[in-house]
């Protein structure tokens, strides 16, 4: 018990290395694949929030601090896909995603709230200009519904593949 308290204390004052922070700040059930269930945009130019319809995809958070995001938003007439791989860091209730996209290296910051009982994860990502934010609701995927890996399925022995 004292050892856990010491790690939490070091974590809270920022003295643990990044990899160790990700490993001790959340329970092991936190590191899994999540399915996106909702996305809400808060924009300072409008008093109302915007619930984005047609949200789907998955977010895989690994204990080593790496992640894979496959977010899809389907609007009338066109789907939008957002795929990222990178690293994440947890400090208290703050989360930081670092990744490289077509524009180069980038970082997204925000907060997270994880309910281990329901396995529900809420990510609030800060936007631009200051005050804008996106709130993502996710739920841990059941083992049978976890997104497939990037490895293609193998053909069954004795059967020819169609081309």
N, C-alpha and C positions, 0 to 999 in steps of 0.2 A: 504494500500500500504506500509506504514511504517513497519507494522507487517511482511509482506512477505519479505521485504528487510532485517529486523533484523534476520529472520530465515535463509535467504540465507547467511548472513554475518557469523552467528554462524556456519552454515554448512561448509562454506569455510575455517574457521579456526579450525574446528574439535571439537567444544564445544557442539554439540548436541549428545544425546545418539544415539546408533546404530539404534534403531527402528525409532526414529524421523528422522534420516538422510534419511532413505529409503523412508519415507513418504513425505518429503518436497523437495527432490532434483529433482523430475520428476513429470510431470503432471499426473493426475489420469488415463488418457488413456494409460499410460505406463504399468500399472499393468493389465495384461491380458494374454491370451494364444497366443503364437507365433508359426508359422510353420517354420521349417528350410527349406531354399531354396538353400543354397550353403555353401560350406566349402572349404577354400583354405589354404594350408599349406605353410609356408615360412620357409625354412631350410637354415641355414648358410653354409652348405656344398655344396649348389647348387645356382647358380645365378638366376635360374628360380623358380617361385612358382609352386605348384602342385594343380590343381583344382581337388578335390575329387568328383567323379561321384556317383550317387545313394544315395544322402543324403535326409533324410526325418525325420519326427518326430516332436515333439513339446516341447516347453519350457513354463511353466506356472510360471509367476512372480506375487507374491501376495503382497499387501500393507503392510502386517505384516513382510516382509523380508524373507519369506520362498519361496522355489521354487521346482518344479518337472521338471526333464529333461528326455525326452524319445527320444534319438537320434538313428537313424538307418543309416547305410552305407551299401549299397548292392554292392559288387564287384563280378565279374564273379565267380560263383561257391559257394559263401558264403555270407550270411548277417552277419553284426556285429551290436549288440545292446548295447547301453550305457544308463543305467537308473540310475538316481541320485535323491535324495531328500536331501535338506539341507537348509542353510540360505544364503542370499546374503546381501551385504552392498554396498551402493552407496556413494561415496565422490567425488563431482565434476563430472568429466567424468570417474572416476575409478570405477571398479566393482570388488568385491571379493566374490567368492563362497566358502563356507565351507561345507564339507560333510564327511561322513564316508562310506568307501567301504570295500571290502574284505581285503585290506591291512591296514585298520585303518583310523584314521582322516587325512584329506587332505584339501588343500586350492588351489584354482586356482585364479589368479589375472589377471587383464587386464583393458581394457577400453571399453566404450560403446558409441554409437552415436544413438540417437533416433530422427526420423523425425516425429513429430506429424501429419503432413499433410498426408503423405503416410503411416503412422504407420509402418515404416520400422525400424528395429533394427539391428545394426551391433555390434557384440561382437568380440573384439580382445583379445585372451587369450594368455598370455606369456607362452613360452615353455622352455624346457631345451635342450641343454645348452643355455645360455643367447644369445639372438638374434633370436632364433626360436620362431615362433608364429603360431597360428591358427586363421583364420578370418571366423566367422560364419555370414551369412546373414539370417535374419528372417523377417517375415512379420506377423502382427497381424492377427489372425484367425477371420473370420467372425463368428458371433454367431452360425450359423448353422453348422460350420465346427470345432468347438472347440472340442478338444479331450475328449472322454467320461471319466467320473469319474470312480473310482475304484469300485463303487457299481454296481453289476450285474443288468441287466434289470429284471423287475418283470414280471411274467407270467400274461397274461390277464385272468380276471375272467371267469370261465366257460370252460376254455380250459385246457387240460392236457399237461404237459410237456413231451416231448419225452426223452427217456433215452437211 
